[in-house]
Each structure stands twice: as structure tokens, then as C-alpha cells.
Amino acid sequence: MTFVQKYLAWGAGILALLIALVVAMPGGKVRGFDAAGFGNIPILEGGRVKPLDSLARNSLLVIHGSQGFRYEGRGIGPDEWILDVMFRPQVADQQPIFIINDTEVQSLVNTEGKKLGRDNYSFADLSSHLEEIQKQAQTAQPIAPQKRTRFQSAIVNLFDRAYLYYKLRNTLQLAGSPGLGWELQSISDPEASARHQDLMQLAQFRILPPTAAAAPDAWQNVGEGLRVMAAGQGVHPALVPLARLNAAYVANDATSFNQALTDLKGVVATLKPGALSHANNEVIFNRAQPFYVGLSIYFVAFIVLCLSWIWKPELLRPTAYALLFSGAVVHTLGLAARIILQGRPPVTNLYSSAVFVGWGAVILGLIVERMYRKGFGTAVAAAAGFASLLVAQNLGTEGDTMEMMRAVLDSNFWLATHVVTITIGYSGTFLAGAIAIGYAIRKHIVTKVDAETDKALVDMTYGIICFALFFSFVGTVLGGIWADQSWGRFWGWDPKENGALLIVLWNAIILHARWAGYVRERGTMVMAIFGNVITACSWFGVNMLGVGLHSYGFMDKAFYALSLFILSQLVFMAICAAPARFWEQKPHSKA
């Protein structure tokens, strides 16, 4: 490769990193309002301090399935949306953010003049049917998630989303009231106590930082702050600028809004030093969306690598590798940022495990490609990185991906040893399976036999299976030690434990079958592909069952995706086992 070709190849990687930096840049003001600045305000929600921007993004993901939408010809971002929900509900209620795909639920919420089959509904569309939605949801909720009908699952999901929206619009002020400023002026009103109680019960988050006399984690919601004020115990210093901010947004006074926002940040900085800077760092992370950007770069790298097989391989193959490297840099920075923001090891839930599995596969792929320089390491690494981050994107729609840890998992030492180690084992097993799939496809596409390349692919797979076996075994043993400390027994045949053991046994079986000569190249690759099935069942299958100490929520949406994945792997196994280009082989003529 000439110097110019090398320069062009790595120039593409640098360009990808520059695009990632541009994505992280802050946006402009919305109609003159510093909506992004409002998103920087720290709050307490779900047991952790986070910026309002994170709450807005997570809530919009749960309700709408994305972090933004278009309304009346323009894009609405999460910070503007949360401002409208809390301060101008009459505007937000008209925005069609509720997606309903189930036809039975559509029939339930349809009003006269609405066309059946319409997917997007506003809160105003749902408002006249809320009682019926709640009634149907309460009937379905006692039923175990895995036993609900499609309609029951859909109606419970709709009720949960509608109730989340209802709580958000009644967190800082009661929807339909004159506003927070009026509440402050009417503090001695005989009916004020009932309103304060409603605000306390409906509040989705706490926005008032602890005062000097309170405990460090004693955040208050607006209802609690008003109740303290009504009891004659003083006015929380954040209530007044918050009320001014509310009034200014309703009056469309951007200048007063921005000034009130500055005053509110000053109060927060005084009461809770460091909270604003932490919230700002998380907002930058949210805006950068490193895993979505990494996913996009991996996709481009894979396409460029595929093109290299038919045109200018001496230029495009290094370009694909450079893009893969750039994607790995973005992926790594995103992973490091999550660790710093969360104060936890990289794997804490299913979402973070998908992110980490993809990262591990990409790093291994970069090393393999550096060793063999045939393009296959780049191909499988880019495909594995893209697929795992795509899984993470879908898992991220369930809510806050930096949620507080469950009690049984609240141990940084074991999260950093057992969980990380066994997840590296997942990465290795999936990468070995991905290389085997590449081997299977290649043997039917390439017209000329290339024994050297075939041997290199088998050697790659063999080496990675050895790597995966080591980490899976060590991770399983560490998990047993953790279980002994947490539950008083090393092994209990829990479904997750069984799945981890199956991964260890299957990788060991592959190696022994190869050593003993029971399988050769093709058989090794078929077995490596089946390793994907075993790992996927261990990784996600436990959550499908909804039983066992390691089950943290039934995921009915993922059942069909997992089933389709398993079916695809069985098809690849059949393709791998079939003779090369078998459809071209002519039957022998009879003598």
C-alpha cells in the first residue's frame, strides 16, 4: 500500500471521529429559550441524581420509542418536549407521541372521526378513554407477563406510558392550574393542602436540592417544598426562580426565562456543589450518543470491507480497518464515560452487557485482523459490533440505562470480576461463531478453493474458542463464589448458572472434538456457530423464562427476536455443513 493510499485510508477514520465530535456539540436555543440549559438542571429520580435532559430522553424513549419527533413541520427535542409537558400541557397534549400498534387497543381508544389503523395518538386522543384503559390494565396486571394475551400486554404497556406522561405533566405544577407562582401566592388557601398532596403523590422526580440543614440526599419534590412552606418552615430557595421560569415560559418571554434559569442554577450550585458539573457531563454524553455513532461507523466499515472484495482491495481493506478502529475509539470512550458517570464497572444490566459484549468482540477482531490481515477480522468485528449495539439500542427503550443497582448486584468488586469476566467469555464465543458464519458463507460464494484462507479462518476460530473457554470458566467460578457470599451456596442449578455452565462445556467439547479428531475444519465451524445459540440462550433466555434468582424481568418483546436469531444460526449451521456450492453439483448419470 502506497503512502497516499495509507493516508486516504486513515483519513476516513479521522473523518469518522470528527463527525462524532460534531454530533456532541450543543444545539442552539429553541425560540430564544435555553432549553438545553434547562436540561442541565440536576434532579433526583429513580434513586440517582441525573440531569433533566436524561429524564426527558428516557421518558420520550419509553413513551414514543425515540428521543425526538416531528410536529407541525419541525423537530421537537427532548428538552423542549419536557418543558411543554410540565409548563404548557395544553400544547404537549396535542402532540401525537403515543404509538399504538395493536388493533384491539386502537379500537378501544378510537374516537369518532379517527381512522382505524392509525398508529400515532396524542394524550388528548387518549384522555376520554383513560378510565377504560386503566380498567383493562388493572385486570391484566395481576396476570404473569409471560401468560398475558397480546391485547393484555399492549394495554398494560399503554397504561404505563400514559401514566408516566400524566405524572410528568403534574410534577412541577398541577395541569390546568395557573402555575407554580400562583401556588406560592396561595400558600394559605384552605384547598392548598390537597393540591400539595397531589403534587407530592404524582411527582415523577425531585428537583429541589437538599438545604444546609437537611441530609445530603434529602431532595424534595415541589409538593414537599410547598408543604414545608405552608407549615411556616421557610421557602426553599429554588422555588422562587423555578416559579419565575414557569411563568416566563408560559408567557413566551425568553429573556426572563433565561435569567430565571441562571438564578436557579446559582441556587443549585450553592446548595449542592458538584451536581451541576456532573449533570453537564451526563448531558454531553447524552448528546454525543457514542454507541449510536459507533453503531453507524461499524456499519460503514462493514460495507466498505464488502466492497473491497470486488473493487480496489488494496485501498478499501485498510480503509475499513481504519473505520473499525475509529468506531472502537468512540465505543471505548462511551464505555469509559458510562463507568465514570455511574461510578460502576462496565456491566451492570442487560443494556450495558450488550455494549460490553460488542466492545469485546471488536477489540478481539482488531487484534485478529492485525495478525492475519485478510479482512475477515474486520468483517466479523464490524458485524458483531453493529449487531450488539443494535441490541443495546432496543434494550435502551425500556428507560434509564444507568438505573440504580438491585441489592443482590450492588457490589463493585464482583461486578468488576465475575460479571466482566464472563461477559468477555460471551464476546469471544460470539466472535468465534461470527467467524464460522463468515467461513460458511465464503465456501459457497468463492468459486476457487483457497485452502490457506480456510485454514486461517479455522485457526482464528480455534484460538478465540480457547480464549472464550478460559474467561467463561473463570467467570463461572467467580460467580459461584459470589453466590456463596450472597445466597449461602456455591451452586444451585439456577437457569443462569446452567447457561454459564453450558457455555463452558460446549467450548470444551469443541476443543476436545478437534483434538481427538472427531471433527475437522467444517465440523469445528458448525459447532462454533451453535455456540452462538447456547450463549444467546444463557444471555437472554433467563429473562424469557421469568424464573430463577438471576431473572430480572420478563422480556416478552425479545422472545420473537431470540427465536429468529436461533433459527438463523441453525440455517447457517446447515449451510456450513453442506458441500461447497452444492447447488452446482450435477447428479451422477446411471451407467
Phi, psi and omega in degrees: 000128181287168180298320181296317179297318179296320179297316180295320181298309182285339174297325177295320178295318178294321178299320179297321178293322178295321177297321178298323177293320179297320179300327183281351182291144180291150177275176180277181180285155180257111182053031181090347180275137177278071182295323179296322177296322176297324178294342179280349182296126179284144177222169174248119180209135180066025177086000179223154177278130182212164175282155176302330178301318179294317177301315182297314181296313181295319180294319180291326175296316180294316185282316190249338181092359176209170185267013178191170179201168178253138180212127181055041172084006178218159181280138177249119179273171184297323182290319177294321181298314183292328175297315180295318182299317186274329186247335178228063183300334179296335176275311183297328182296339181270352183279123185281080184256351181269113179266122180237116182259338182283126185293328178293320178291322177300317178297325181292320186263356181294136174250168182300130180097348179271137183276129178296137183102352177291132187270322188263128180231149175265169177295328177297323177296324184276339193303322182282355181243008186299322180297317180292321177300315180296319180298313181294322180293319179295330176290324184274333186300322179293343180283136178303138184308321183286350181253359180286150173285170179300318179296317181297318178296318182292322182287324176295318179297317179295317180298317180299319180291318180294322180290323176299315178299317181299320179292319180298319182285352178238028181268314182262338175203153176286127180303132181094350178275165179294348177124176184292324178300320178295323177297319179295322180285334183257030187298333181264006178299134181304331181268359184296323183300320179294322179293319178298321179296319178298317179296323178294317184286326185270346185302128178276338182208169178250126184248349182266113183294160179297138175280173184299327183276350185264167176293153184303332182255015185272061174291153180235148169273174185298320180300319178293321178297320178292323179295318177298318179296318180295333179279002178079022182260018176099162180263128177297131185299342180273345184293319184294308177296329178294320178293321177295319179298317178302308183297320182294322181291319178295323181277001181060036180256092185294321182298312179294324178299311183295324178292317178296324178296318177299318179295320180296319178296324177298319178296315181298317180298326180286315185281325186226076181303136179092341183293320181294317180294321177296317179296320180296320178297321179291326177296318177300317177299315179300316183291322182292329182045059188300328184282328174290318177296317178299318177304315181295318180294319178299320180298314180296319179300318180295318179296316179297320178296319178297320178296330182294339180282348180236349184203127175046060180298330182293339178258314188284329180295313175296328178295318178297320179295319179296320178294319177300318179297318179296319176298321178295324178297312179298316179301314181295317179297320177296319179296316179296321180296319177298319179299316181292314182295320184273338183067029183228162171299170189293336184245113180232342180205182182298321179302308183292332177293322177295319177298316184287321178300316178297318179298315180299319180295321180293315179298316177298320179296321177299318180294315180298317180295323178296329181280317189257332177052045178245359178093341184288326176299318178296317183298308184289326179293316179296318180294317180293318178297316179298313184295316182292321178289332174294319175299316180298320179300319180289322177292333182290347180282355182279350179137209184293119180277352176251036183301159177296148183286143170292153187304318183292338182260357188281070180210105182298326182296310183286331174294326182276346181249288183300305188294315180294318181297313183289331177289327173298323175299319174303312183303313181296317181295318178294320180295319177300317178296323179294319177297320179296322176296318176300320176299316182296316181292319184297321184294341179259348180264315183287131183275336183251130181292132178233088185298326182295315179293319178300317179296322179296320179294319179294320178296319176302310182298316181299313181297320181289325176296320176300316178299313182294321179299316181300309184290325178294318180294311180298317179297322179293318178296316178298324177295322177296321178295317177298317180297323179296322179284325184274318188243357177081014174212144182286322185215135181224014182055037172291148181307320180293321178295318178298319179296318178298318179295322179297322178297315179299312183296319183293317177297322178294321179297318179301312182296316180292322178296323179289316180299317185279354179082012178290331177228153176248212186301306185296317180297321178299318182290323176299316180292325179295322178295320179295336174301329176298320180296312182297317181293319179296320179293322178290322184288307184252337187300326179301320179288338175288323183289325182071021180228164176095160182290340181264005182271119183242049176118129180282130182249084182293331181295328185277350184300312183291324178295318179295318179298318179295321179297314180298317178300318180297322180291324177295323177295316179296325177297318179294320178296319181293322182285337183289152177300150181301129179048051187298334182289344180269348182285125182270141179294148179292136179283147180286138180290000000 
